[in-house]
């Protein structure tokens, strides 16, 4: 692995830069308009990112329109920025945030600053049901989806090991919340067709297909993986079904993103299965493969033409001491012209990656720390790259 680019001075983000030369149920769509529209949900809430989103599920598309975005400085029309962050839930003392539409509004300046933003929503969306047999159980009311939207998030993945923590009744409620959500929810559905369908987000004329899937081997995957006529989460174990969906999306859309739940708890390096899955999805045409589950920030970099981030860590979470509190936002810059041209010449569409280190506070919300902690956390992120086998610059 080549040496990483130096820390970008006091801006609290480190950039890895280099100029880049280079199905299932129907999906979702999004377009940069200066205001956000969400199709696929009958509910609406204030939003901040300049994008439009269309989601088609097994029951067909519906539409909701968000409020106009606040005035921001115009961004480079030739660069599409996508921001990714890790695990979000509303457990314990975070519960009031789920009922406050503006509870996470301060994250607009970091996570919500990109053209498009995606997180892992690690919770069942229900106030009913019975706990399944496991140690930790997470749930939140449907209003949590509005709170997340108002943080500047454009889509969430629920393909994780807490999406069905409250059994069949909780799953029924979660699917109802998905149908009414103001933003697309991927990786879970009434059957495998819906669970493996992407949301299609659009900004700056670029259509981005976003998938969610899990390969964390525990009760949720074993009992609640979606299948023909069976509700549940999208499984990446084996990766065959997901790989087929990614390959189909690669032929149809400008950019393909996969948000995975993978790896091993509390590990700083990817396991062999994660590396194999990343390779399979890269070969299928995924431009970006990101994920989490380890509750640790792992390394990231380029795998051929694809950008891979193995672990985004916790984000809005109920642990405020390190290392659990180490967090951040990964912002990728993609070449708009090459994406629109569907350039398939072996070169990556991702021409820059920036990590903004953050620490989760006692209230469960991540924030940018002071300069000393920022430099320290950036150093730890750079160290984590050493065991990934990924390149520090694009092909």
C-alpha positions in Angstrom: 0.0 0.0 0.0 1.3 3.4 -1.0 1.8 6.1 1.7 -1.3 8.1 2.5 -1.5 11.8 1.6 -0.6 14.2 4.4 -3.1 15.6 6.8 -5.0 18.5 5.4 -4.1 21.2 7.9 -6.6 22.7 10.4 -9.6 21.6 8.4 -10.2 18.6 10.5 -10.4 16.3 7.5 -7.7 14.3 5.9 -7.8 13.8 2.1 -6.5 11.1 0.0 -6.4 12.7 -3.4 -5.4 12.0 -6.9 -6.8 13.0 -10.3 -8.8 10.1 -11.6 -8.3 9.4 -15.3 -10.8 7.9 -15.2 -33.1 -7.5 -11.0 -35.1 -7.2 -8.3 -37.9 -4.7 -7.5 -37.5 -1.4 -9.4 -35.2 1.1 -7.7 -35.2 4.7 -6.5 -34.2 8.1 -8.1 -32.7 11.5 -7.0 -31.9 14.8 -8.8 -30.0 18.0 -7.8 -32.6 20.8 -7.9 -31.8 23.0 -4.9 -34.6 21.3 -3.0 -35.1 17.7 -2.1 -38.0 15.5 -3.2 -38.5 12.0 -1.9 -40.5 9.6 -4.0 -41.4 6.3 -2.4 -42.9 7.8 0.7 -46.1 9.7 1.5 -44.6 11.6 4.4 -42.5 14.8 4.1 -40.1 16.7 6.3 -37.6 19.5 6.1 -34.4 18.5 4.4 -31.1 20.1 3.7 -29.2 18.3 0.9 -29.8 19.5 -2.7 -31.2 16.2 -4.1 -34.2 14.4 -5.2 -35.0 10.8 -4.3 -37.3 8.3 -5.9 -38.0 4.9 -4.3 -40.0 2.2 -5.9 -41.0 -0.7 -3.7 -43.1 -3.8 -4.3 -46.2 -1.7 -3.8 -45.2 0.9 -6.4 -43.8 4.5 -6.1 -45.3 7.3 -4.1 -44.0 10.9 -3.7 -43.2 13.4 -1.0 -41.6 16.8 -1.4 -39.3 18.3 1.2 -38.8 22.0 2.0 -36.3 24.1 0.1 -32.7 23.8 1.2 -31.1 26.7 3.0 -28.8 28.9 0.9 -25.3 27.4 0.5 -22.3 28.3 -1.6 -22.5 26.7 -5.1 -20.5 23.5 -5.3 -18.4 22.3 -8.2 -20.8 21.0 -10.9 -18.2 18.6 -12.1 -17.8 16.9 -8.6 -20.5 14.9 -6.9 -19.9 14.5 -3.1 -21.2 11.6 -1.2 -20.9 11.3 2.6 -21.1 8.1 4.6 -21.3 7.5 8.4 -21.7 4.5 10.6 -24.2 3.1 13.1 -27.1 5.2 14.2 -29.7 4.2 16.8 -31.9 5.8 19.5 -31.5 3.5 22.4 -31.6 4.4 26.1 -30.7 8.1 26.7 -30.8 8.8 22.9 -34.5 8.0 22.8 -35.7 11.6 23.0 -33.8 12.4 19.8 -36.1 10.1 17.9 -39.1 12.2 18.8 -37.4 15.6 18.1 -37.5 16.4 14.4 -34.4 18.6 14.8 -32.6 16.4 17.3 -29.7 15.8 15.0 -29.9 19.0 13.0 -26.4 20.0 14.0 -25.0 17.1 11.8 -26.1 19.0 8.7 -22.8 20.9 8.7 -20.8 17.6 8.5 -22.8 14.6 7.3 -25.4 16.7 5.6 -22.9 19.0 3.8 -22.4 16.6 0.9 -24.6 16.3 -2.2 -25.8 12.9 -1.0 -25.5 11.2 2.4 -26.1 7.7 3.7 -25.9 6.0 7.1 -26.7 2.6 8.7 -29.9 2.8 10.8 -29.2 0.1 13.3 -32.5 -0.4 14.9 -36.0 -1.9 14.5 -38.5 0.8 13.8 -41.3 -0.2 16.1 -42.9 0.3 19.5 -44.3 -3.2 19.7 -43.2 -6.7 19.3 -41.2 -9.2 21.4 -37.5 -9.2 21.9 -35.7 -12.0 20.0 -33.1 -14.1 21.8 -30.0 -12.0 21.8 -28.1 -9.7 24.3 -28.9 -6.2 22.9 -32.1 -5.0 21.4 -32.6 -1.6 19.7 -35.8 0.0 18.6 -37.1 3.5 17.8 -40.4 5.1 16.7 -41.1 5.9 13.1 -40.5 9.6 13.9 -36.8 8.7 14.0 -36.7 8.6 10.2 -37.7 12.3 10.2 -34.9 13.1 12.7 -32.4 11.3 10.5 -33.7 13.1 7.4 -33.3 16.4 9.1 -29.6 15.6 9.8 -29.2 15.9 6.0 -29.4 12.1 5.3 -30.7 11.0 1.9 -31.0 7.3 2.5 -30.5 4.7 5.2 -29.6 1.0 5.1 -31.4 -1.3 7.6 -29.7 -4.5 6.5 -28.0 -5.1 9.9 -28.2 -7.4 12.9 -30.7 -5.1 14.8 -33.3 -4.4 12.1 -35.5 -7.2 13.4 -34.8 -7.1 17.1 -38.5 -7.3 18.0 -39.6 -10.2 15.9 -42.3 -10.6 13.3 -44.5 -7.8 14.8 -41.6 -5.4 15.0 -40.7 -6.3 11.4 -44.3 -5.6 10.3 -44.1 -2.2 11.9 -40.6 -1.5 10.4 -41.9 -2.3 6.9 -44.9 0.1 7.4 -42.4 2.8 8.6 -40.3 2.2 5.5 -43.3 2.7 3.3 -44.1 6.0 5.0 -40.6 7.1 5.4 -39.5 10.6 4.2 -36.2 9.1 2.9 -35.5 5.8 1.2 -34.8 2.7 3.3 -32.7 -0.1 1.7 -31.7 -3.6 2.6 -35.0 -4.7 4.1 -38.4 -5.5 2.5 -41.6 -7.5 2.3 -39.7 -10.1 0.2 -36.3 -10.5 -1.4 -37.2 -8.4 -4.5 -37.8 -5.4 -2.3 -34.9 -6.1 0.1 -32.4 -6.3 -2.7 -33.8 -3.3 -4.6 -31.7 -0.2 -4.6 -32.7 3.4 -3.8 -31.7 5.6 -6.8 -30.5 9.0 -5.6 -29.9 11.8 -8.1 -27.7 14.8 -7.8 -26.0 17.0 -10.5 -27.6 14.8 -13.1 -25.9 11.6 -11.8 -28.0 8.6 -10.9 -26.7 6.7 -7.9 -28.0 3.2 -7.0 -27.6 2.5 -3.3 -27.9 -1.1 -1.9 -27.9 -2.4 1.6 -27.0 -5.9 2.8 -25.6 -7.9 5.7 -23.3 -10.8 6.2 -23.1 -10.7 10.0 -23.8 -14.3 11.0 -26.2 -14.2 13.9 -30.0 -14.7 14.6 -31.2 -11.9 12.4 -29.5 -13.3 9.3 -30.4 -16.9 10.2 -34.1 -16.3 10.8 -35.0 -13.0 9.1 -33.2 -13.0 5.7 -35.6 -12.0 3.0 -36.6 -14.6 0.5 -39.3 -15.4 -2.1 -42.5 -14.3 -0.3 -40.6 -13.9 3.0 -40.0 -10.5 4.6 -36.6 -9.6 6.1 -33.2 -8.1 5.4 -31.0 -8.5 2.4 -28.3 -11.1 3.0 -24.8 -11.0 1.5 -24.1 -14.5 2.6 -23.7 -15.9 0.1 -23.0 -12.9 -2.0 -24.5 -14.3 -5.2 -27.9 -12.6 -5.0 -26.4 -9.2 -4.1 -23.7 -9.5 -6.8 -26.4 -10.1 -9.4 -28.3 -7.0 -8.3 -25.1 -4.9 -8.4 -24.2 -6.1 -11.8 -27.7 -5.2 -13.1 -27.5 -1.8 -11.5 -24.0 -1.2 -13.0 -25.5 -1.6 -16.5 -28.4 0.8 -15.7 -27.1 3.6 -13.4 -24.2 6.0 -13.4 -22.8 5.1 -9.9 -23.4 2.0 -7.8 -23.0 2.1 -4.0 -23.2 -0.9 -1.6 -23.6 -0.3 2.2 -22.7 -3.5 4.0 -23.0 -4.8 7.5 -19.9 -7.0 7.7 -16.7 -7.8 9.7 -16.2 -8.8 13.3 -17.0 -6.9 16.5 -14.3 -4.7 17.9 -11.8 -5.5 15.2 -9.7 -2.8 13.5 -8.9 -4.8 10.4 -11.2 -6.5 7.9 -11.6 -10.3 8.0 -11.1 -12.5 5.0 -14.8 -12.8 4.2 -15.1 -9.0 4.1 -12.2 -8.7 1.7 -13.7 -11.5 -0.5 -17.0 -9.7 -0.6 -15.5 -6.4 -1.4 -13.6 -8.0 -4.3 -16.8 -9.8 -5.6 -18.8 -6.6 -5.5 -16.0 -4.6 -7.2 -15.9 -7.1 -10.0 -19.7 -6.9 -10.3 -19.4 -3.1 -10.9 -19.8 -1.4 -7.5 -18.1 2.0 -7.5 -18.3 2.4 -3.7 -18.5 -0.3 -1.0 -18.7 0.9 2.5 -19.9 -0.5 5.8 -19.5 -1.3 9.4 -20.5 -3.5 12.4 -17.2 -3.7 14.2 -17.9 -0.5 16.2 -14.4 0.5 15.3 -13.1 2.8 12.5 -11.4 0.6 10.0 -9.2 1.5 7.0 -10.3 2.5 3.5 -8.9 3.0 0.0 -9.1 2.0 -3.6 -9.6 -1.6 -4.8 -9.0 -1.3 -8.5 -11.7 1.0 -9.8 -13.8 0.7 -6.6 -13.5 2.6 -3.3 -13.8 0.5 -0.2 -14.3 1.5 3.4 -14.3 -1.5 5.8 -15.6 0.2 9.0 -17.1 3.6 9.6 -17.5 3.0 13.4 -20.4 4.2 15.5 -22.0 7.5 14.7 -25.1 8.4 16.8 -24.6 5.9 19.6 -24.9 5.2 23.3 -21.2 4.9 24.0 -19.2 8.1 24.7 -15.8 6.7 25.7 -12.9 5.7 23.4 -12.5 3.6 21.4 -16.3 3.2 21.0 -16.7 7.0 20.6 -14.3 7.3 17.7 -16.4 8.3 14.8 -16.3 10.4 11.7 -17.7 11.2 8.2 -16.2 9.8 5.0 -16.8 12.1 2.1 -16.1 10.9 -1.4 -15.7 13.1 -4.5 -16.8 11.6 -7.7 -16.1 12.7 -11.3 -19.5 13.8 -12.6 -18.6 13.9 -16.3 -17.1 10.4 -16.3 -20.1 9.1 -14.3 -22.6 10.5 -16.8 -20.6 9.1 -19.6 -20.7 5.7 -17.9 -16.9 5.5 -18.4 -15.9 1.8 -17.9 -12.2 2.1 -18.6 -10.9 0.6 -15.4 -10.4 3.9 -13.7 -12.2 4.9 -10.5 -15.0 7.5 -10.5 -13.9 8.3 -7.0 -11.1 10.8 -7.3 -10.9 12.0 -3.7 -11.6 10.7 -0.2 -11.7 12.8 3.0 -12.1 11.6 6.5 -13.5 14.1 9.1 -12.7 12.6 12.5 -15.3 13.1 15.3 -15.9 11.9 18.8 -19.3 10.9 20.2 -20.4 13.0 23.1 -22.1 12.1 26.3 -25.4 12.9 24.6 -24.7 10.3 21.9 -24.1 12.8 19.1 -20.7 13.0 17.2 -18.8 16.2 16.9 -15.5 17.4 15.5 -13.0 17.7 18.3 -10.2 20.2 18.8 -7.1 20.2 16.7 -5.0 17.9 18.9 -7.7 15.2 19.0 -8.4 15.6 15.3 -4.7 15.0 14.5 -4.6 12.0 16.8 -7.7 10.4 15.4 -6.6 11.0 11.9 -3.4 9.3 12.7 -5.3 6.3 14.0 -7.4 6.2 10.8 -4.2 6.2 8.7 -2.8 3.4 10.8 -6.0 1.4 10.2 -5.4 1.5 6.5 -2.2 -0.5 6.8 -4.0 -3.8 7.2 -6.6 -3.4 4.4 -4.4 -4.1 1.3 -6.1 -1.1 -0.3 -4.4 1.6 -2.4 -4.1 5.2 -1.2 -4.9 6.7 -4.6 -7.2 5.9 -7.4 -6.4 4.0 -10.6 
